[in-house]
């Protein structure tokens, strides 16, 4: 936030340094220190609060002993009590998750917190919001199919004209409420949106061709992606779900962006080589590919360890512009530096545009000027 944007006025009885100067000093401090500064004086409190509220990130872990998102509820009540700070809030990120040791049958008391969230999002207090994340874990579990999706209940009638990044979702299973036209209407109002993630939407969106005119990145299911990418300047795509849903019809639509799709993240699904070949055919401009390989479909029992990856050579030969191959999401036991170097050379012969490779071991290999590969583990 630039100093000229800060709605501060100096109180000469409280501090002698202009608030704009204090703001520049305070915003470089650790959050814990800024929080302590709120107790120093009224003037320090005014400046520190604007910084503390500029980006809100709340994470609630639900369990048998902690059955409701208390941190989120407290945060929402604090925002409602300090509406004058609303224009300072640029980021609002809420994440709920269930403790790994908690039974799936555990009941959670989410209603009161959801009511507070709804109040905050619909109040207009967050009119300057630039980044919104709502990952509400089990909030949609026990909602009846006839009732709107929990996320839609929160965003209905909300308005965020400055929003550039949006991430929405909750745990999903068959039979739970799906999204409706409420989501379409909300997205259609976000003319400045550049980055969008829809974690639990598995159908097509119904948006006007004029909606989301500057969207550049998307993460979601193949069906949702296919409805969103055509006619939009999306360069970064992250697919989630099942690779069997990446059909030729889907690929045809994914290729209809107004600019070439350059970054493809497939870490959210297990991908067979046949799908990688199809992707190279329909999306020839891919420069960065992150992938979790489904090795069970191509297992060569005569090979061990990372040599299982040798089958990628024929696939990579189809990629003409691939610069970076990231295999870190792929599960392969062990690490062998000699085998990794051998694969680097083998894949480079198949795909001469390659300059960087990250293996399942997370070791990074880079092509240097003399044509050799070096490892930066």
BALOBA-1460 file (C-alpha; in Angstrom, 3 decimals):
// residues 377
<rec num="1" residu="x" x="0.000" y="0.000" z="0.000"/>
<rec num="2" residu="x" x="1.438" y="3.396" z="-0.978"/>
<rec num="3" residu="x" x="1.611" y="6.102" z="1.703"/>
<rec num="4" residu="x" x="-0.766" y="8.324" z="-0.266"/>
<rec num="5" residu="x" x="-3.441" y="5.632" z="0.080"/>
<rec num="6" residu="x" x="-3.314" y="5.567" z="3.885"/>
<rec num="7" residu="x" x="-6.273" y="7.419" z="5.488"/>
<rec num="8" residu="x" x="-4.201" y="8.593" z="8.470"/>
<rec num="9" residu="x" x="-4.135" y="11.932" z="10.226"/>
<rec num="10" residu="x" x="-1.368" y="12.865" z="12.630"/>
<rec num="11" residu="x" x="-2.238" y="13.486" z="16.272"/>
<rec num="12" residu="x" x="0.421" y="15.896" z="17.641"/>
<rec num="13" residu="x" x="-0.613" y="15.074" z="21.211"/>
<rec num="14" residu="x" x="0.157" y="11.401" z="20.671"/>
<rec num="15" residu="x" x="3.123" y="11.161" z="18.312"/>
<rec num="16" residu="x" x="5.374" y="13.635" z="16.583"/>
<rec num="17" residu="x" x="6.187" y="11.503" z="13.533"/>
<rec num="18" residu="x" x="3.715" y="11.599" z="10.598"/>
<rec num="19" residu="x" x="1.612" y="8.449" z="10.280"/>
<rec num="20" residu="x" x="2.808" y="7.933" z="6.707"/>
<rec num="21" residu="x" x="6.391" y="7.641" z="7.971"/>
<rec num="22" residu="x" x="5.353" y="5.292" z="10.771"/>
<rec num="23" residu="x" x="3.505" y="3.163" z="8.238"/>
<rec num="24" residu="x" x="6.638" y="2.680" z="6.123"/>
<rec num="25" residu="x" x="8.613" y="1.752" z="9.235"/>
<rec num="26" residu="x" x="6.016" y="-0.575" z="10.754"/>
<rec num="27" residu="x" x="5.191" y="-2.535" z="7.621"/>
<rec num="28" residu="x" x="8.745" y="-3.930" z="7.503"/>
<rec num="29" residu="x" x="8.482" y="-5.370" z="11.014"/>
<rec num="30" residu="x" x="7.414" y="-8.926" z="11.989"/>
<rec num="31" residu="x" x="3.682" y="-9.295" z="12.635"/>
<rec num="32" residu="x" x="4.289" y="-10.071" z="16.301"/>
<rec num="33" residu="x" x="6.134" y="-6.773" z="16.741"/>
<rec num="34" residu="x" x="3.421" y="-4.815" z="14.937"/>
<rec num="35" residu="x" x="0.819" y="-6.360" z="17.243"/>
<rec num="36" residu="x" x="2.778" y="-5.189" z="20.281"/>
<rec num="37" residu="x" x="2.988" y="-1.669" z="18.859"/>
<rec num="38" residu="x" x="-0.813" y="-1.372" z="19.052"/>
<rec num="39" residu="x" x="-0.404" y="-1.130" z="22.834"/>
<rec num="40" residu="x" x="2.153" y="1.695" z="22.804"/>
<rec num="41" residu="x" x="-0.148" y="4.626" z="22.087"/>
<rec num="42" residu="x" x="-3.324" y="5.590" z="20.276"/>
<rec num="43" residu="x" x="-1.330" y="6.894" z="17.312"/>
<rec num="44" residu="x" x="0.766" y="3.737" z="17.055"/>
<rec num="45" residu="x" x="-2.399" y="1.667" z="17.349"/>
<rec num="46" residu="x" x="-4.041" y="3.489" z="14.434"/>
<rec num="47" residu="x" x="-1.094" y="2.832" z="12.131"/>
<rec num="48" residu="x" x="-0.393" y="-0.724" z="13.309"/>
<rec num="49" residu="x" x="-4.027" y="-1.812" z="12.977"/>
<rec num="50" residu="x" x="-4.181" y="-0.755" z="9.331"/>
<rec num="51" residu="x" x="-1.119" y="-2.900" z="8.640"/>
<rec num="52" residu="x" x="-2.352" y="-5.879" z="10.670"/>
<rec num="53" residu="x" x="-5.693" y="-5.837" z="8.868"/>
<rec num="54" residu="x" x="-4.257" y="-5.308" z="5.383"/>
<rec num="55" residu="x" x="-3.921" y="-9.051" z="4.817"/>
<rec num="56" residu="x" x="-5.939" y="-11.442" z="6.978"/>
<rec num="57" residu="x" x="-5.116" y="-15.148" z="6.935"/>
<rec num="58" residu="x" x="-7.030" y="-17.466" z="9.280"/>
<rec num="59" residu="x" x="-6.642" y="-21.234" z="9.579"/>
<rec num="60" residu="x" x="-8.963" y="-23.291" z="11.783"/>
<rec num="61" residu="x" x="-8.295" y="-26.974" z="12.462"/>
<rec num="62" residu="x" x="-11.494" y="-28.775" z="13.448"/>
<rec num="63" residu="x" x="-11.442" y="-31.767" z="15.767"/>
<rec num="64" residu="x" x="-13.501" y="-33.562" z="18.388"/>
<rec num="65" residu="x" x="-12.258" y="-31.141" z="21.038"/>
<rec num="66" residu="x" x="-12.504" y="-28.059" z="18.807"/>
<rec num="67" residu="x" x="-15.745" y="-28.452" z="16.878"/>
<rec num="68" residu="x" x="-16.194" y="-24.933" z="15.531"/>
<rec num="69" residu="x" x="-13.907" y="-22.446" z="13.688"/>
<rec num="70" residu="x" x="-13.329" y="-20.122" z="16.644"/>
<rec num="71" residu="x" x="-10.515" y="-18.106" z="15.059"/>
<rec num="72" residu="x" x="-12.638" y="-17.296" z="12.006"/>
<rec num="73" residu="x" x="-15.586" y="-16.246" z="14.159"/>
<rec num="74" residu="x" x="-13.411" y="-13.985" z="16.321"/>
<rec num="75" residu="x" x="-11.831" y="-12.443" z="13.214"/>
<rec num="76" residu="x" x="-15.210" y="-11.704" z="11.618"/>
<rec num="77" residu="x" x="-16.528" y="-10.107" z="14.792"/>
<rec num="78" residu="x" x="-13.401" y="-7.977" z="14.993"/>
<rec num="79" residu="x" x="-13.868" y="-6.777" z="11.397"/>
<rec num="80" residu="x" x="-17.517" y="-5.926" z="12.026"/>
<rec num="81" residu="x" x="-16.483" y="-3.908" z="15.084"/>
<rec num="82" residu="x" x="-13.748" y="-2.090" z="13.138"/>
<rec num="83" residu="x" x="-15.538" y="-1.282" z="9.913"/>
<rec num="84" residu="x" x="-13.347" y="1.816" z="9.514"/>
<rec num="85" residu="x" x="-10.432" y="-0.519" z="8.694"/>
<rec num="86" residu="x" x="-12.302" y="-2.111" z="5.801"/>
<rec num="87" residu="x" x="-10.576" y="-0.090" z="3.081"/>
<rec num="88" residu="x" x="-7.202" y="-1.268" z="4.364"/>
<rec num="89" residu="x" x="-8.089" y="-4.962" z="3.962"/>
<rec num="90" residu="x" x="-6.607" y="-6.223" z="0.705"/>
<rec num="91" residu="x" x="-6.431" y="-9.952" z="1.447"/>
<rec num="92" residu="x" x="-9.003" y="-12.166" z="3.219"/>
<rec num="93" residu="x" x="-8.018" y="-15.829" z="3.393"/>
<rec num="94" residu="x" x="-10.025" y="-18.388" z="5.386"/>
<rec num="95" residu="x" x="-9.090" y="-22.088" z="5.534"/>
<rec num="96" residu="x" x="-10.839" y="-24.810" z="7.524"/>
<rec num="97" residu="x" x="-9.587" y="-28.354" z="7.727"/>
<rec num="98" residu="x" x="-10.248" y="-31.428" z="9.823"/>
<rec num="99" residu="x" x="-7.565" y="-32.826" z="12.098"/>
<rec num="100" residu="x" x="-6.237" y="-36.073" z="10.625"/>
<rec num="101" residu="x" x="-7.064" y="-37.972" z="13.821"/>
<rec num="102" residu="x" x="-10.717" y="-36.880" z="13.877"/>
<rec num="103" residu="x" x="-13.439" y="-39.365" z="12.945"/>
<rec num="104" residu="x" x="-15.319" y="-38.682" z="9.700"/>
<rec num="105" residu="x" x="-18.578" y="-38.960" z="11.648"/>
<rec num="106" residu="x" x="-17.664" y="-36.077" z="13.970"/>
<rec num="107" residu="x" x="-20.261" y="-33.297" z="14.118"/>
<rec num="108" residu="x" x="-19.079" y="-29.704" z="13.743"/>
<rec num="109" residu="x" x="-20.884" y="-26.563" z="14.869"/>
<rec num="110" residu="x" x="-20.282" y="-24.283" z="11.873"/>
<rec num="111" residu="x" x="-23.545" y="-22.318" z="11.790"/>
<rec num="112" residu="x" x="-22.628" y="-19.313" z="14.001"/>
<rec num="113" residu="x" x="-19.307" y="-18.798" z="12.224"/>
<rec num="114" residu="x" x="-20.900" y="-19.060" z="8.789"/>
<rec num="115" residu="x" x="-23.397" y="-16.372" z="9.839"/>
<rec num="116" residu="x" x="-20.550" y="-14.038" z="10.812"/>
<rec num="117" residu="x" x="-18.701" y="-14.774" z="7.559"/>
<rec num="118" residu="x" x="-21.847" y="-14.013" z="5.602"/>
<rec num="119" residu="x" x="-22.229" y="-10.697" z="7.440"/>
<rec num="120" residu="x" x="-18.663" y="-9.663" z="6.649"/>
<rec num="121" residu="x" x="-18.759" y="-10.652" z="2.983"/>
<rec num="122" residu="x" x="-22.128" y="-9.017" z="2.300"/>
<rec num="123" residu="x" x="-21.603" y="-5.894" z="4.416"/>
<rec num="124" residu="x" x="-19.558" y="-3.967" z="1.869"/>
<rec num="125" residu="x" x="-16.764" y="-3.514" z="4.414"/>
<rec num="126" residu="x" x="-14.363" y="-5.411" z="2.153"/>
<rec num="127" residu="x" x="-15.001" y="-3.251" z="-0.906"/>
<rec num="128" residu="x" x="-11.248" y="-2.799" z="-1.473"/>
<rec num="129" residu="x" x="-10.487" y="-6.516" z="-1.310"/>
<rec num="130" residu="x" x="-7.977" y="-7.741" z="-3.897"/>
<rec num="131" residu="x" x="-7.507" y="-11.380" z="-2.829"/>
<rec num="132" residu="x" x="-10.184" y="-13.742" z="-1.473"/>
<rec num="133" residu="x" x="-9.740" y="-17.369" z="-0.394"/>
<rec num="134" residu="x" x="-12.565" y="-19.447" z="1.081"/>
<rec num="135" residu="x" x="-11.657" y="-23.077" z="1.676"/>
<rec num="136" residu="x" x="-14.332" y="-24.272" z="4.086"/>
<rec num="137" residu="x" x="-13.455" y="-27.942" z="4.512"/>
<rec num="138" residu="x" x="-16.511" y="-29.861" z="5.774"/>
<rec num="139" residu="x" x="-18.938" y="-26.915" z="5.609"/>
<rec num="140" residu="x" x="-20.839" y="-28.396" z="2.667"/>
<rec num="141" residu="x" x="-21.083" y="-31.945" z="4.023"/>
<rec num="142" residu="x" x="-24.436" y="-31.910" z="5.741"/>
<rec num="143" residu="x" x="-26.193" y="-29.372" z="3.564"/>
<rec num="144" residu="x" x="-29.263" y="-30.760" z="1.820"/>
<rec num="145" residu="x" x="-29.008" y="-31.009" z="-2.009"/>
<rec num="146" residu="x" x="-31.924" y="-28.574" z="-2.329"/>
<rec num="147" residu="x" x="-30.032" y="-25.910" z="-0.375"/>
<rec num="148" residu="x" x="-27.389" y="-23.765" z="-2.133"/>
<rec num="149" residu="x" x="-23.738" y="-24.684" z="-1.875"/>
<rec num="150" residu="x" x="-22.215" y="-23.182" z="1.294"/>
<rec num="151" residu="x" x="-19.806" y="-21.018" z="-0.714"/>
<rec num="152" residu="x" x="-22.706" y="-19.623" z="-2.744"/>
<rec num="153" residu="x" x="-24.606" y="-18.746" z="0.417"/>
<rec num="154" residu="x" x="-21.643" y="-16.587" z="1.420"/>
<rec num="155" residu="x" x="-20.942" y="-14.841" z="-1.885"/>
<rec num="156" residu="x" x="-24.581" y="-14.147" z="-2.760"/>
<rec num="157" residu="x" x="-25.095" y="-10.364" z="-3.082"/>
<rec num="158" residu="x" x="-21.453" y="-9.680" z="-2.228"/>
<rec num="159" residu="x" x="-19.484" y="-7.171" z="-4.285"/>
<rec num="160" residu="x" x="-15.705" y="-6.964" z="-4.672"/>
<rec num="161" residu="x" x="-14.918" y="-4.619" z="-7.586"/>
<rec num="162" residu="x" x="-11.137" y="-4.686" z="-6.961"/>
<rec num="163" residu="x" x="-10.745" y="-8.469" z="-6.653"/>
<rec num="164" residu="x" x="-7.838" y="-9.858" z="-8.703"/>
<rec num="165" residu="x" x="-7.390" y="-13.281" z="-7.064"/>
<rec num="166" residu="x" x="-10.137" y="-15.669" z="-5.935"/>
<rec num="167" residu="x" x="-10.018" y="-19.227" z="-4.557"/>
<rec num="168" residu="x" x="-13.232" y="-21.013" z="-3.565"/>
<rec num="169" residu="x" x="-14.105" y="-24.506" z="-2.411"/>
<rec num="170" residu="x" x="-14.985" y="-27.074" z="0.216"/>
<rec num="171" residu="x" x="-14.702" y="-30.832" z="0.560"/>
<rec num="172" residu="x" x="-16.625" y="-32.601" z="-2.171"/>
<rec num="173" residu="x" x="-18.371" y="-35.927" z="-2.543"/>
<rec num="174" residu="x" x="-21.173" y="-37.235" z="-4.723"/>
<rec num="175" residu="x" x="-24.591" y="-36.170" z="-3.495"/>
<rec num="176" residu="x" x="-23.444" y="-32.917" z="-1.912"/>
<rec num="177" residu="x" x="-24.888" y="-29.619" z="-3.186"/>
<rec num="178" residu="x" x="-23.296" y="-28.393" z="-6.401"/>
<rec num="179" residu="x" x="-22.838" y="-24.845" z="-7.603"/>
<rec num="180" residu="x" x="-25.612" y="-22.968" z="-9.394"/>
<rec num="181" residu="x" x="-26.032" y="-19.730" z="-11.302"/>
<rec num="182" residu="x" x="-25.137" y="-17.844" z="-8.100"/>
<rec num="183" residu="x" x="-21.470" y="-18.639" z="-8.763"/>
<rec num="184" residu="x" x="-21.830" y="-17.598" z="-12.415"/>
<rec num="185" residu="x" x="-23.294" y="-14.250" z="-11.366"/>
<rec num="186" residu="x" x="-20.557" y="-13.665" z="-8.794"/>
<rec num="187" residu="x" x="-17.743" y="-14.437" z="-11.239"/>
<rec num="188" residu="x" x="-19.393" y="-12.311" z="-13.897"/>
<rec num="189" residu="x" x="-19.089" y="-9.278" z="-11.631"/>
<rec num="190" residu="x" x="-15.293" y="-9.602" z="-11.228"/>
<rec num="191" residu="x" x="-13.965" y="-7.633" z="-14.157"/>
<rec num="192" residu="x" x="-10.453" y="-7.257" z="-12.677"/>
<rec num="193" residu="x" x="-9.987" y="-10.916" z="-11.771"/>
<rec num="194" residu="x" x="-6.693" y="-12.418" z="-12.952"/>
<rec num="195" residu="x" x="-6.371" y="-15.624" z="-10.926"/>
<rec num="196" residu="x" x="-9.167" y="-18.102" z="-10.173"/>
<rec num="197" residu="x" x="-9.280" y="-21.453" z="-8.346"/>
<rec num="198" residu="x" x="-12.451" y="-23.542" z="-8.076"/>
<rec num="199" residu="x" x="-11.507" y="-26.614" z="-6.084"/>
<rec num="200" residu="x" x="-14.841" y="-28.457" z="-5.995"/>
<rec num="201" residu="x" x="-16.645" y="-27.366" z="-9.157"/>
<rec num="202" residu="x" x="-17.007" y="-30.264" z="-11.597"/>
<rec num="203" residu="x" x="-19.308" y="-28.896" z="-14.272"/>
<rec num="204" residu="x" x="-19.303" y="-26.200" z="-16.934"/>
<rec num="205" residu="x" x="-19.644" y="-22.536" z="-16.021"/>
<rec num="206" residu="x" x="-22.238" y="-20.425" z="-17.790"/>
<rec num="207" residu="x" x="-20.545" y="-17.059" z="-18.197"/>
<rec num="208" residu="x" x="-20.952" y="-14.285" z="-20.708"/>
<rec num="209" residu="x" x="-18.128" y="-14.167" z="-23.297"/>
<rec num="210" residu="x" x="-17.357" y="-10.699" z="-21.920"/>
<rec num="211" residu="x" x="-16.915" y="-11.915" z="-18.348"/>
<rec num="212" residu="x" x="-13.422" y="-12.240" z="-16.788"/>
<rec num="213" residu="x" x="-11.715" y="-10.415" z="-19.688"/>
<rec num="214" residu="x" x="-8.202" y="-10.386" z="-18.150"/>
<rec num="215" residu="x" x="-8.156" y="-13.797" z="-16.430"/>
<rec num="216" residu="x" x="-4.653" y="-15.250" z="-16.804"/>
<rec num="217" residu="x" x="-4.609" y="-18.356" z="-14.587"/>
<rec num="218" residu="x" x="-7.126" y="-21.019" z="-13.571"/>
<rec num="219" residu="x" x="-7.169" y="-24.134" z="-11.404"/>
<rec num="220" residu="x" x="-10.106" y="-26.503" z="-11.633"/>
<rec num="221" residu="x" x="-11.639" y="-29.581" z="-13.211"/>
<rec num="222" residu="x" x="-11.335" y="-30.388" z="-16.934"/>
<rec num="223" residu="x" x="-15.038" y="-29.697" z="-17.550"/>
<rec num="224" residu="x" x="-14.934" y="-26.324" z="-15.812"/>
<rec num="225" residu="x" x="-11.686" y="-25.415" z="-17.572"/>
<rec num="226" residu="x" x="-13.128" y="-26.269" z="-20.975"/>
<rec num="227" residu="x" x="-16.027" y="-23.883" z="-20.402"/>
<rec num="228" residu="x" x="-13.812" y="-21.080" z="-19.121"/>
<rec num="229" residu="x" x="-10.667" y="-20.982" z="-21.276"/>
<rec num="230" residu="x" x="-12.113" y="-20.293" z="-24.748"/>
<rec num="231" residu="x" x="-11.867" y="-16.608" z="-25.613"/>
<rec num="232" residu="x" x="-9.830" y="-15.644" z="-22.526"/>
<rec num="233" residu="x" x="-6.109" y="-14.789" z="-22.162"/>
<rec num="234" residu="x" x="-5.287" y="-17.706" z="-19.838"/>
<rec num="235" residu="x" x="-1.637" y="-18.769" z="-19.906"/>
<rec num="236" residu="x" x="-1.494" y="-20.861" z="-16.721"/>
<rec num="237" residu="x" x="-3.746" y="-23.899" z="-16.227"/>
<rec num="238" residu="x" x="-3.825" y="-26.329" z="-13.305"/>
<rec num="239" residu="x" x="-6.112" y="-29.336" z="-13.768"/>
<rec num="240" residu="x" x="-7.556" y="-31.385" z="-10.906"/>
<rec num="241" residu="x" x="-9.565" y="-34.595" z="-10.830"/>
<rec num="242" residu="x" x="-9.306" y="-37.634" z="-13.111"/>
<rec num="243" residu="x" x="-7.189" y="-37.714" z="-16.262"/>
<rec num="244" residu="x" x="-9.872" y="-39.835" z="-17.966"/>
<rec num="245" residu="x" x="-11.948" y="-36.631" z="-18.072"/>
<rec num="246" residu="x" x="-9.328" y="-34.969" z="-20.298"/>
<rec num="247" residu="x" x="-11.001" y="-36.011" z="-23.532"/>
<rec num="248" residu="x" x="-10.243" y="-34.788" z="-27.047"/>
<rec num="249" residu="x" x="-13.360" y="-32.615" z="-26.910"/>
<rec num="250" residu="x" x="-12.075" y="-31.028" z="-23.694"/>
<rec num="251" residu="x" x="-8.620" y="-30.519" z="-25.229"/>
<rec num="252" residu="x" x="-10.106" y="-28.852" z="-28.281"/>
<rec num="253" residu="x" x="-11.772" y="-26.268" z="-26.053"/>
<rec num="254" residu="x" x="-8.689" y="-25.788" z="-23.867"/>
<rec num="255" residu="x" x="-6.774" y="-24.792" z="-26.998"/>
<rec num="256" residu="x" x="-9.119" y="-21.878" z="-27.746"/>
<rec num="257" residu="x" x="-7.505" y="-19.307" z="-25.466"/>
<rec num="258" residu="x" x="-6.692" y="-15.901" z="-26.940"/>
<rec num="259" residu="x" x="-3.015" y="-16.341" z="-26.020"/>
<rec num="260" residu="x" x="-0.983" y="-19.579" z="-26.068"/>
<rec num="261" residu="x" x="-1.266" y="-21.726" z="-22.941"/>
<rec num="262" residu="x" x="2.307" y="-21.867" z="-21.632"/>
<rec num="263" residu="x" x="2.172" y="-23.286" z="-18.085"/>
<rec num="264" residu="x" x="0.429" y="-26.582" z="-17.333"/>
<rec num="265" residu="x" x="0.192" y="-28.018" z="-13.811"/>
<rec num="266" residu="x" x="-0.998" y="-31.637" z="-13.629"/>
<rec num="267" residu="x" x="0.027" y="-32.320" z="-10.043"/>
<rec num="268" residu="x" x="-3.654" y="-32.491" z="-9.037"/>
<rec num="269" residu="x" x="-4.283" y="-35.728" z="-10.952"/>
<rec num="270" residu="x" x="-2.464" y="-38.967" z="-11.816"/>
<rec num="271" residu="x" x="-1.623" y="-38.679" z="-15.508"/>
<rec num="272" residu="x" x="-1.005" y="-41.445" z="-18.051"/>
<rec num="273" residu="x" x="1.529" y="-40.916" z="-20.855"/>
<rec num="274" residu="x" x="-1.224" y="-41.156" z="-23.460"/>
<rec num="275" residu="x" x="-2.812" y="-38.036" z="-21.936"/>
<rec num="276" residu="x" x="0.547" y="-36.241" z="-22.014"/>
<rec num="277" residu="x" x="0.840" y="-37.039" z="-25.724"/>
<rec num="278" residu="x" x="-2.635" y="-35.669" z="-26.400"/>
<rec num="279" residu="x" x="-1.861" y="-32.521" z="-24.446"/>
<rec num="280" residu="x" x="1.267" y="-31.911" z="-26.508"/>
<rec num="281" residu="x" x="-0.758" y="-32.245" z="-29.688"/>
<rec num="282" residu="x" x="-3.485" y="-29.797" z="-28.711"/>
<rec num="283" residu="x" x="-1.380" y="-27.416" z="-26.589"/>
<rec num="284" residu="x" x="1.902" y="-27.121" z="-28.511"/>
<rec num="285" residu="x" x="3.108" y="-23.926" z="-26.774"/>
<rec num="286" residu="x" x="3.566" y="-25.496" z="-23.313"/>
<rec num="287" residu="x" x="6.856" y="-24.308" z="-21.793"/>
<rec num="288" residu="x" x="6.473" y="-25.490" z="-18.188"/>
<rec num="289" residu="x" x="4.956" y="-28.863" z="-17.324"/>
<rec num="290" residu="x" x="4.414" y="-30.058" z="-13.754"/>
<rec num="291" residu="x" x="3.051" y="-33.582" z="-13.602"/>
<rec num="292" residu="x" x="2.232" y="-36.474" z="-11.303"/>
<rec num="293" residu="x" x="2.700" y="-39.551" z="-13.458"/>
<rec num="294" residu="x" x="0.453" y="-42.580" z="-13.139"/>
<rec num="295" residu="x" x="3.280" y="-45.100" z="-13.343"/>
<rec num="296" residu="x" x="1.032" y="-48.053" z="-12.621"/>
<rec num="297" residu="x" x="-0.267" y="-47.811" z="-16.197"/>
<rec num="298" residu="x" x="3.184" y="-48.007" z="-17.776"/>
<rec num="299" residu="x" x="5.151" y="-50.125" z="-15.322"/>
<rec num="300" residu="x" x="8.135" y="-51.901" z="-16.849"/>
<rec num="301" residu="x" x="8.852" y="-54.703" z="-14.427"/>
<rec num="302" residu="x" x="12.364" y="-55.127" z="-15.769"/>
<rec num="303" residu="x" x="13.261" y="-51.627" z="-14.600"/>
<rec num="304" residu="x" x="13.681" y="-50.251" z="-11.101"/>
<rec num="305" residu="x" x="13.683" y="-46.840" z="-9.425"/>
<rec num="306" residu="x" x="13.672" y="-43.776" z="-11.621"/>
<rec num="307" residu="x" x="14.507" y="-45.824" z="-14.713"/>
<rec num="308" residu="x" x="10.770" y="-46.381" z="-14.804"/>
<rec num="309" residu="x" x="10.680" y="-42.841" z="-16.198"/>
<rec num="310" residu="x" x="12.551" y="-43.802" z="-19.354"/>
<rec num="311" residu="x" x="9.241" y="-44.244" z="-21.163"/>
<rec num="312" residu="x" x="8.855" y="-40.455" z="-21.165"/>
<rec num="313" residu="x" x="11.341" y="-40.047" z="-24.006"/>
<rec num="314" residu="x" x="8.816" y="-40.727" z="-26.760"/>
<rec num="315" residu="x" x="6.277" y="-38.440" z="-25.094"/>
<rec num="316" residu="x" x="8.706" y="-35.542" z="-24.637"/>
<rec num="317" residu="x" x="9.715" y="-35.690" z="-28.278"/>
<rec num="318" residu="x" x="6.291" y="-34.225" z="-29.133"/>
<rec num="319" residu="x" x="6.810" y="-31.123" z="-26.958"/>
<rec num="320" residu="x" x="8.542" y="-28.516" z="-29.127"/>
<rec num="321" residu="x" x="8.799" y="-25.623" z="-26.642"/>
<rec num="322" residu="x" x="9.082" y="-27.367" z="-23.277"/>
<rec num="323" residu="x" x="11.705" y="-25.621" z="-21.132"/>
<rec num="324" residu="x" x="11.007" y="-26.966" z="-17.650"/>
<rec num="325" residu="x" x="9.776" y="-30.446" z="-16.687"/>
<rec num="326" residu="x" x="8.794" y="-30.808" z="-13.019"/>
<rec num="327" residu="x" x="8.250" y="-34.403" z="-11.878"/>
<rec num="328" residu="x" x="8.428" y="-33.654" z="-8.150"/>
<rec num="329" residu="x" x="4.760" y="-34.670" z="-7.532"/>
<rec num="330" residu="x" x="5.470" y="-38.156" z="-8.961"/>
<rec num="331" residu="x" x="6.076" y="-40.923" z="-6.442"/>
<rec num="332" residu="x" x="9.204" y="-42.937" z="-7.264"/>
<rec num="333" residu="x" x="11.276" y="-44.579" z="-4.528"/>
<rec num="334" residu="x" x="14.940" y="-43.751" z="-4.128"/>
<rec num="335" residu="x" x="17.381" y="-41.445" z="-5.812"/>
<rec num="336" residu="x" x="20.264" y="-42.245" z="-8.141"/>
<rec num="337" residu="x" x="22.312" y="-39.309" z="-9.413"/>
<rec num="338" residu="x" x="23.817" y="-41.285" z="-12.300"/>
<rec num="339" residu="x" x="20.406" y="-42.441" z="-13.478"/>
<rec num="340" residu="x" x="19.027" y="-38.916" z="-13.228"/>
<rec num="341" residu="x" x="21.885" y="-37.561" z="-15.323"/>
<rec num="342" residu="x" x="21.355" y="-40.326" z="-17.862"/>
<rec num="343" residu="x" x="17.665" y="-39.415" z="-18.126"/>
<rec num="344" residu="x" x="18.528" y="-35.716" z="-18.489"/>
<rec num="345" residu="x" x="20.679" y="-36.503" z="-21.517"/>
<rec num="346" residu="x" x="18.130" y="-38.932" z="-22.931"/>
<rec num="347" residu="x" x="15.227" y="-36.492" z="-22.595"/>
<rec num="348" residu="x" x="17.299" y="-33.604" z="-23.938"/>
<rec num="349" residu="x" x="17.954" y="-35.576" z="-27.108"/>
<rec num="350" residu="x" x="14.212" y="-36.166" z="-27.425"/>
<rec num="351" residu="x" x="13.273" y="-32.577" z="-26.515"/>
<rec num="352" residu="x" x="16.101" y="-30.098" z="-27.329"/>
<rec num="353" residu="x" x="14.218" y="-27.142" z="-25.816"/>
<rec num="354" residu="x" x="14.583" y="-28.573" z="-22.264"/>
<rec num="355" residu="x" x="16.677" y="-26.475" z="-19.871"/>
<rec num="356" residu="x" x="15.576" y="-27.652" z="-16.427"/>
<rec num="357" residu="x" x="14.304" y="-30.921" z="-14.922"/>
<rec num="358" residu="x" x="13.116" y="-31.610" z="-11.384"/>
<rec num="359" residu="x" x="12.982" y="-35.296" z="-10.496"/>
<rec num="360" residu="x" x="10.695" y="-37.077" z="-7.996"/>
<rec num="361" residu="x" x="13.607" y="-36.877" z="-5.543"/>
<rec num="362" residu="x" x="13.222" y="-33.050" z="-5.777"/>
<rec num="363" residu="x" x="16.734" y="-32.706" z="-7.149"/>
<rec num="364" residu="x" x="17.015" y="-29.901" z="-9.716"/>
<rec num="365" residu="x" x="19.022" y="-30.338" z="-12.917"/>
<rec num="366" residu="x" x="19.961" y="-27.414" z="-15.162"/>
<rec num="367" residu="x" x="21.415" y="-27.311" z="-18.661"/>
<rec num="368" residu="x" x="24.508" y="-25.088" z="-18.762"/>
<rec num="369" residu="x" x="26.091" y="-23.265" z="-21.691"/>
<rec num="370" residu="x" x="28.425" y="-26.104" z="-22.695"/>
<rec num="371" residu="x" x="25.507" y="-28.483" z="-23.153"/>
<rec num="372" residu="x" x="26.037" y="-30.471" z="-19.939"/>
<rec num="373" residu="x" x="23.636" y="-30.950" z="-17.049"/>
<rec num="374" residu="x" x="24.443" y="-29.988" z="-13.468"/>
<rec num="375" residu="x" x="22.475" y="-30.855" z="-10.342"/>
<rec num="376" residu="x" x="21.484" y="-28.323" z="-7.694"/>
<rec num="377" residu="x" x="19.976" y="-30.535" z="-5.033"/>
